[in-house]
Each structure stands twice: as C-alpha cells, then as structure tokens.
Amino acid sequence: MINNMATIDNTIPERFLSDNNAWQLNANISVSSATPPPPSTQNFHSMMGSQPTVSLPRQYVEGNNLPNFLLKHCNISMETLSAALEEEKESGTFLGEILEQQKEFNGSKLVDYLTRYARLPFLNLNDYKLDRNLLKLFPSDFYKEHLLIPVDKLGLSVTVAMVNPLNEMAVHELSKLLPGIRVKRVICQYTDLLKCINTYFRPSRQLNHYTNMSKEH
C-alpha cells in the first residue's frame, strides 16, 4: 500500500558517491563519517528544538528554522534579521540572499554552515545537467516558492536540491505531493537555483505531473 506522505531520507544519495564533480561535501564532512560538530551542537535536530523562541513575528519562524539558525550561528543581530525578514516577505527574495546583499555574510558561508549542521551534501547546479522530464514534477512557480528543484530520480526515490533545508513547510509540501516517494535532500546556492529555473522554464510554462510519480517504478 502506498503511503499518503513521502518519506524524507537524510542519507547521502547513491549518485553523490560517484565521481561527479558537481557534488561536493563540506570540507569538515566525509562521505563515510561526518566530523562531529562542536559539543554545543552535537545533534542538529535536538539543537534546533532546544533553541528559545526568538522575538520575531510568528509567520517568520513557524515552519522555518532558518531565522533561529542565523541568530544562533551566523552572528546576525535581531534588528538586522527582522528587517531582512520583512524585506523577504515583501520582495520574495531569499533571506540569505538579502543578508548577503547587505554584506552581512557571504552566501557560500551560509551554505557551509548548513551543510555542516544539517549534515547534507552540497550540489553545484552550475556543473549539473538537469533532467527535463524530472522537472515536470511541478510547475516552475512551485520551485520558486519553495526554493527547491528535483535533480535525480531512481525508482521511487527522488533527490531534491534545496536552498533552505531548514524550511519544514517546503518539506511538508513535498511529502504531501509525492505520496509513497522517498525524498533525499541536498543543498544548493540560491543564485544557482534561480538560474536553473530561468534556463529550463519559460515564464508561462505550467507543468504539474507529480500525481504520476507514485505510479512509476
């Protein structure tokens, strides 16, 4: 019987273990065993769960652990973060990109933090050829809204590149729309993702074939 929700799999995709230069792990993490993070962050998920609720508007932190993560690990002030979150809401630009434009940090630094603490590999989309048939899973608007894109499929397992792996709402949407599918996550750069979307999709193109996904083997 097919499950009503997808399974989120945090193991490294088999394709990552190949010699494809597009795939990269953070320098502090090896494929076989990850170097333990500092004692205060021994377990990423328990770390995030134990963080005190910050004084940010609820709509900014509900279902998205990134704001808390930035406050705790990226030396971002509450005032700066609140202003950036408001701009993200108004413009639709990714929070990390806004902070990078404000010279708060380099985008690659955020990726470095996320690969380390989320223990997920990084995929350089610039060096990776996407499968156009796989992109038919969802319309381009879905990818832009949730900042993710499917990069590989093997049987009932799909690997998805995400700008923000801490966005639980995006993960939940994937779980609902891909019943019976095992979803593996990797991390990608925001600018690389937008470039892919603009390259592979026309503005008016609307594709929505995810319902066929659970039927394929």
C-alpha positions in Angstrom: 0.0 0.0 0.0 1.3 3.5 -0.9 1.8 5.9 1.9 -0.1 9.2 1.9 3.1 11.1 2.6 6.6 10.9 1.2 9.4 9.7 3.3 12.2 12.2 3.9 15.5 10.4 3.8 18.6 12.2 5.1 21.1 9.7 3.9 23.5 10.7 1.1 22.2 9.9 -2.4 24.0 7.0 -4.1 24.7 9.3 -7.0 26.6 11.5 -4.7 29.1 8.7 -4.1 30.1 8.8 -7.8 33.0 10.9 -9.2 30.6 13.7 -10.5 32.5 16.9 -9.8 29.2 18.7 -9.3 28.7 17.0 -5.9 30.7 18.4 -3.0 30.7 17.9 0.7 31.6 20.5 3.2 35.3 20.2 4.0 34.5 19.1 7.5 32.3 16.2 6.5 33.4 13.0 4.8 31.1 10.6 3.0 31.7 7.7 5.3 31.5 9.5 8.6 30.8 13.2 9.5 33.2 15.0 11.8 31.2 15.8 15.0 30.3 19.5 15.3 31.2 21.5 18.4 29.9 20.0 21.7 27.1 22.6 22.0 25.7 21.4 18.6 26.3 17.7 18.9 22.9 16.9 17.3 21.4 19.4 14.8 17.8 18.5 15.3 17.9 18.5 19.1 19.9 21.7 18.9 17.2 23.5 16.9 14.5 22.1 19.1 16.1 23.3 22.2 16.5 26.9 21.0 14.5 29.5 22.9 11.7 31.2 20.8 13.1 34.4 19.4 11.1 37.6 19.4 10.3 37.5 15.7 6.8 37.6 14.1 5.3 34.1 14.2 4.9 34.0 10.5 8.6 34.2 10.1 9.7 31.4 12.3 6.7 29.0 12.1 7.8 26.0 9.9 11.2 27.6 9.1 14.2 27.1 11.4 16.5 29.3 9.4 15.9 32.6 11.3 16.8 30.9 14.6 19.7 29.3 13.0 21.1 32.6 11.7 20.7 34.2 15.1 22.5 31.4 16.8 25.3 30.6 14.4 25.8 33.5 11.9 26.3 36.4 14.2 23.2 38.2 12.8 21.5 40.8 15.1 17.8 40.6 15.9 17.3 44.1 14.4 19.1 43.2 11.1 17.3 39.8 10.9 13.8 41.4 11.5 14.4 43.9 8.8 15.6 41.3 6.3 12.6 39.1 7.1 10.3 41.9 6.3 12.1 42.6 3.0 11.8 38.8 2.2 8.1 39.0 2.8 7.7 42.0 0.5 10.1 41.1 -2.3 10.0 37.3 -2.3 13.8 37.3 -2.3 15.5 34.5 -0.2 16.5 35.7 3.3 20.1 34.5 2.8 20.4 36.5 -0.5 19.1 39.7 1.2 21.6 39.4 4.0 24.4 38.7 1.5 23.4 41.9 -0.4 23.6 43.8 2.9 27.2 42.4 3.3 26.2 40.6 6.5 27.9 37.4 5.2 28.9 35.6 2.0 26.4 33.2 0.5 28.9 30.4 0.5 29.4 30.9 4.2 25.7 30.1 4.8 25.9 27.0 2.6 29.0 26.0 4.6 27.0 26.3 7.9 24.0 24.5 6.5 26.0 21.5 5.1 27.8 21.1 8.4 24.8 21.3 10.8 22.2 19.7 8.6 24.7 17.1 7.6 23.6 17.3 4.0 25.8 17.5 0.9 26.1 20.5 -1.4 25.3 20.3 -5.1 26.8 22.8 -7.6 23.9 23.2 -10.0 26.2 25.1 -12.4 28.0 21.8 -13.1 25.0 19.6 -13.1 22.7 18.8 -16.1 19.1 18.5 -15.0 16.6 16.0 -16.5 13.9 18.0 -18.2 11.4 15.1 -17.7 12.1 15.2 -14.0 11.4 18.9 -13.9 7.8 18.1 -15.0 7.0 17.0 -11.5 5.9 20.5 -10.5 5.3 23.9 -12.2 8.2 26.4 -12.1 6.2 28.6 -9.6 6.4 25.7 -7.1 10.2 25.7 -7.4 10.4 29.4 -7.0 8.1 29.5 -4.0 9.8 26.7 -2.1 13.4 27.3 -3.4 14.0 23.7 -4.5 14.3 21.6 -7.6 14.5 17.8 -8.3 17.9 16.7 -9.5 17.7 12.9 -9.6 15.3 10.0 -9.6 15.9 6.3 -9.0 12.8 4.1 -8.7 10.6 5.6 -6.0 13.4 7.8 -4.7 13.8 11.4 -5.6 16.8 13.7 -4.8 15.8 17.4 -4.3 18.2 20.3 -4.1 17.1 22.9 -1.6 18.3 26.4 -0.8 17.0 26.2 2.7 16.8 22.6 4.1 15.5 24.0 7.4 12.2 25.0 5.7 9.9 22.5 7.2 6.9 23.9 5.3 8.6 23.1 2.0 9.5 19.6 3.1 5.9 19.1 4.2 4.6 20.2 0.8 6.9 17.7 -0.8 5.6 14.9 1.5 2.0 15.7 0.5 2.6 16.0 -3.2 4.8 12.9 -3.6 2.9 10.1 -1.8 4.9 6.9 -1.5 8.1 8.6 -2.6 11.4 8.7 -0.7 12.8 12.2 -0.8 16.6 12.8 -0.4 17.8 16.3 0.2 20.9 18.2 -0.9 21.8 21.9 -0.6 22.2 24.3 -3.4 23.0 28.0 -3.9 20.1 30.4 -4.2 21.5 32.2 -7.3 22.3 28.8 -9.0 18.7 27.6 -8.4 17.2 30.8 -10.0 19.5 30.4 -12.9 18.3 26.8 -13.5 14.6 27.8 -13.2 15.1 30.6 -15.7 17.0 28.3 -18.0 14.7 25.4 -18.0 11.3 27.1 -17.8 9.5 29.7 -19.8 7.5 32.3 -17.7 4.2 30.9 -18.9 5.1 27.3 -18.7 2.9 25.4 -16.3 3.7 21.7 -15.6 2.1 19.6 -13.0 2.7 15.8 -13.2 3.6 14.9 -9.7 0.5 12.7 -9.4 2.1 10.2 -11.8 5.2 9.9 -9.6 3.9 7.3 -7.2 2.9 5.1 -10.1 6.4 4.9 -11.6 8.9 2.2 -10.6 
